Structure formats: structure tokens, C-alpha cells
Amino acid sequence: MLTKQKKKNEIKKTQRHEGDTGSPEVQVAVLTRRIEELSAHLDKNRKDKSSRRGLLGLVATRRKHLKYLEGTNKRSYNSLVKKLGLKK
């Protein structure tokens, strides 16, 4: 589960300016962290179908944010993909 402290750390790493919590970079970073934790949960609990459906929704949301960021700010998109270790 993503605790407040873990979320705060992810936000601090990727924010554009102080107090930034809603930029696409921050949202993608937080979603990526949630996806990683949910994937680890599903490795242990293979039959948890409702969590698998939630994971697919998170992946789709992250993909939409990345597509938006790629269209508006290519440089920021490339640096974020490198920082988070995502595939292009």
C-alpha cells in the first residue's frame, strides 16, 4: 500500500516547483509507484481478480498521462521516462 510518506517522497522527487502535486510528471510518478506495489501484491496473490482489474485501470491512466506529456513537453517526457525506467 502506498503510504503518505512514500507518496510525499515520490512527489518531492518529480515536482516542477515547490507545492506542485498535480503536474503530469508527479501524477505519472505516483501512479508508477502504485503500479509497482500492486504488481508485487499480485505476484503473491494470483487469484485476486479485483486487484488485477484495478491494476489495469492504473496502467491505462498512466498511459494517458504519458501520452499527454509527450504531446505537450517532449523533453520533460523523455527525462521522466529515463528517471522512472519506463519503456518508450
Backbone as CSV, one residue per row, in Angstrom:
resi,resn,N_x,N_y,N_z,CA_x,CA_y,CA_z,C_x,C_y,C_z
1,MET,0.841,-1.175,0.000,0.000,0.000,0.000,0.892,1.247,0.000
2,LEU,0.479,2.238,-0.719,1.231,3.483,-0.827,0.910,4.367,0.372
3,THR,1.872,4.523,1.260,1.657,5.344,2.452,1.850,6.818,2.103
4,LYS,1.443,7.676,3.018,1.580,9.118,2.800,3.040,9.511,2.634
5,GLN,3.916,8.887,3.414,5.338,9.238,3.348,5.944,8.826,2.002
6,LYS,5.603,7.635,1.515,6.110,7.191,0.213,5.611,8.095,-0.907
7,LYS,4.334,8.469,-0.820,3.763,9.351,-1.833,4.434,10.715,-1.792
8,LYS,4.682,11.218,-0.588,5.335,12.509,-0.439,6.743,12.477,-1.032
9,ASN,7.455,11.370,-0.850,8.799,11.235,-1.419,8.757,11.231,-2.943
10,GLU,7.789,10.524,-3.529,7.657,10.498,-4.983,7.344,11.890,-5.526
11,ILE,6.481,12.597,-4.832,6.121,13.954,-5.266,7.343,14.860,-5.197
12,LYS,8.103,14.750,-4.107,9.268,15.611,-3.929,10.317,15.369,-5.017
13,LYS,10.456,14.121,-5.472,11.447,13.799,-6.498,11.104,14.386,-7.864
14,THR,9.811,14.492,-8.173,9.425,14.833,-9.543,8.683,16.154,-9.692
15,GLN,8.496,16.900,-8.626,7.716,18.134,-8.751,8.475,19.198,-9.532
16,ARG,7.721,20.026,-10.256,8.307,21.100,-11.057,8.746,22.259,-10.169
17,HIS,7.949,22.588,-9.171,8.234,23.675,-8.247,7.678,23.304,-6.889
18,GLU,8.017,24.072,-5.881,7.559,23.791,-4.520,6.037,23.828,-4.450
19,GLY,5.439,22.806,-3.888,3.991,22.753,-3.758,3.284,22.139,-4.948
20,ASP,4.030,21.662,-5.936,3.437,21.070,-7.129,3.024,19.629,-6.846
21,THR,1.726,19.360,-6.943,1.251,17.998,-6.724,0.408,17.480,-7.877
22,GLY,0.121,18.302,-8.874,-0.804,17.891,-9.916,-0.241,17.874,-11.307
23,SER,1.041,18.173,-11.477,1.607,18.159,-12.826,1.630,16.728,-13.355
24,PRO,1.647,16.551,-14.662,1.662,15.200,-15.227,2.847,14.372,-14.749
25,GLU,3.994,15.011,-14.559,5.172,14.278,-14.096,4.934,13.657,-12.727
26,VAL,4.349,14.442,-11.827,4.074,13.954,-10.476,3.033,12.847,-10.518
27,GLN,1.989,13.038,-11.299,0.936,12.034,-11.369,1.463,10.719,-11.923
28,VAL,2.315,10.782,-12.943,2.881,9.563,-13.520,3.785,8.873,-12.500
29,ALA,4.570,9.639,-11.748,5.460,9.054,-10.749,4.672,8.338,-9.654
30,VAL,3.602,8.969,-9.182,2.790,8.349,-8.129,2.078,7.109,-8.669
31,LEU,1.550,7.195,-9.876,0.898,6.031,-10.484,1.886,4.888,-10.679
32,THR,3.105,5.208,-11.089,4.114,4.174,-11.286,4.417,3.461,-9.977
33,ARG,4.527,4.225,-8.908,4.789,3.619,-7.594,3.639,2.715,-7.177
34,ARG,2.389,3.167,-7.407,1.221,2.345,-7.063,1.189,1.074,-7.908
35,ILE,1.536,1.192,-9.189,1.553,0.032,-10.082,2.598,-0.979,-9.612
36,GLU,3.777,-0.510,-9.221,4.819,-1.412,-8.735,4.365,-2.174,-7.496
37,GLU,3.745,-1.464,-6.564,3.304,-2.112,-5.334,2.163,-3.090,-5.590
38,LEU,1.257,-2.732,-6.471,0.147,-3.629,-6.785,0.637,-4.849,-7.555
39,SER,1.634,-4.682,-8.391,2.211,-5.819,-9.117,2.857,-6.802,-8.144
40,ALA,3.554,-6.280,-7.144,4.159,-7.143,-6.129,3.078,-7.902,-5.358
41,HIS,1.971,-7.236,-5.062,0.858,-7.885,-4.372,0.286,-9.016,-5.223
42,LEU,0.156,-8.761,-6.519,-0.439,-9.768,-7.397,0.496,-10.943,-7.654
43,ASP,1.798,-10.761,-7.473,2.713,-11.892,-7.579,2.446,-12.896,-6.468
44,LYS,2.085,-12.402,-5.293,1.806,-13.268,-4.149,0.374,-13.800,-4.172
45,ASN,-0.565,-13.003,-4.680,-1.990,-13.338,-4.650,-2.526,-13.417,-6.077
46,ARG,-2.253,-14.511,-6.728,-2.576,-14.661,-8.149,-4.075,-14.643,-8.441
47,LYS,-4.883,-15.026,-7.488,-6.321,-15.127,-7.756,-7.100,-13.869,-7.389
48,ASP,-6.427,-12.824,-7.047,-7.074,-11.570,-6.669,-7.469,-10.804,-7.940
49,LYS,-8.618,-11.149,-8.477,-9.047,-10.591,-9.767,-9.441,-9.125,-9.671
50,SER,-10.002,-8.695,-8.563,-10.413,-7.296,-8.448,-9.190,-6.368,-8.404
51,SER,-8.121,-6.808,-7.758,-6.902,-6.000,-7.753,-6.267,-5.972,-9.134
52,ARG,-6.372,-7.062,-9.870,-5.835,-7.100,-11.237,-6.583,-6.098,-12.122
53,ARG,-7.890,-6.004,-11.937,-8.680,-5.044,-12.715,-8.286,-3.618,-12.346
54,GLY,-8.050,-3.375,-11.064,-7.595,-2.063,-10.632,-6.228,-1.714,-11.213
55,LEU,-5.357,-2.713,-11.294,-4.038,-2.502,-11.877,-4.144,-2.097,-13.340
56,LEU,-5.016,-2.738,-14.077,-5.201,-2.399,-15.486,-5.714,-0.970,-15.644
57,GLY,-6.580,-0.542,-14.737,-7.058,0.832,-14.771,-5.948,1.835,-14.493
58,LEU,-5.069,1.507,-13.541,-3.943,2.390,-13.237,-2.985,2.497,-14.420
59,VAL,-2.736,1.369,-15.075,-1.842,1.373,-16.230,-2.428,2.218,-17.351
60,ALA,-3.733,2.108,-17.566,-4.387,2.904,-18.609,-4.321,4.396,-18.287
61,THR,-4.525,4.740,-17.037,-4.460,6.142,-16.628,-3.054,6.689,-16.798
62,ARG,-2.052,5.898,-16.415,-0.665,6.335,-16.580,-0.322,6.521,-18.055
63,ARG,-0.816,5.622,-18.890,-0.569,5.729,-20.327,-1.163,7.020,-20.892
64,LYS,-2.359,7.391,-20.432,-2.992,8.634,-20.883,-2.175,9.850,-20.461
65,HIS,-1.698,9.852,-19.216,-0.881,10.963,-18.744,0.427,11.064,-19.530
66,LEU,1.043,9.923,-19.804,2.290,9.933,-20.570,2.062,10.421,-21.997
67,LYS,0.957,10.026,-22.588,0.652,10.469,-23.947,0.442,11.980,-23.972
68,TYR,-0.252,12.514,-22.982,-0.451,13.958,-22.891,0.885,14.675,-22.735
69,LEU,1.721,14.165,-21.834,3.011,14.796,-21.578,3.906,14.742,-22.813
70,GLU,3.853,13.651,-23.540,4.658,13.522,-24.754,4.222,14.548,-25.801
71,GLY,2.942,14.809,-25.887,2.443,15.766,-26.858,2.713,17.206,-26.499
72,THR,2.762,17.517,-25.202,2.926,18.907,-24.789,4.369,19.284,-24.494
73,ASN,5.147,18.365,-23.908,6.510,18.695,-23.494,7.398,17.468,-23.682
74,LYS,7.953,17.318,-24.872,8.731,16.126,-25.230,9.971,15.967,-24.348
75,ARG,10.634,17.075,-24.030,11.849,16.999,-23.215,11.542,16.465,-21.816
76,SER,10.485,16.962,-21.222,10.079,16.511,-19.897,9.657,15.045,-19.929
77,TYR,8.983,14.660,-21.004,8.566,13.268,-21.170,9.780,12.342,-21.196
78,ASN,10.776,12.704,-22.002,11.972,11.852,-22.123,12.725,11.742,-20.807
79,SER,12.854,12.836,-20.079,13.566,12.780,-18.804,12.793,11.962,-17.776
80,LEU,11.470,12.068,-17.790,10.655,11.305,-16.853,10.730,9.814,-17.136
81,VAL,10.682,9.438,-18.407,10.766,8.030,-18.780,12.108,7.451,-18.340
82,LYS,13.195,8.200,-18.507,14.504,7.746,-18.059,14.556,7.618,-16.552
83,LYS,14.026,8.637,-15.852,14.086,8.650,-14.392,13.314,7.485,-13.781
84,LEU,12.138,7.178,-14.364,11.307,6.109,-13.800,11.648,4.737,-14.362
85,GLY,12.453,4.710,-15.420,12.839,3.428,-16.013,11.715,2.771,-16.779
86,LEU,10.898,3.561,-17.461,9.785,3.039,-18.244,10.223,2.782,-19.673
87,LYS,9.516,1.912,-20.351,9.769,1.697,-21.776,9.130,2.823,-22.557
88,LYS,9.690,3.129,-23.701,9.092,4.173,-24.541,7.972,3.611,-25.354
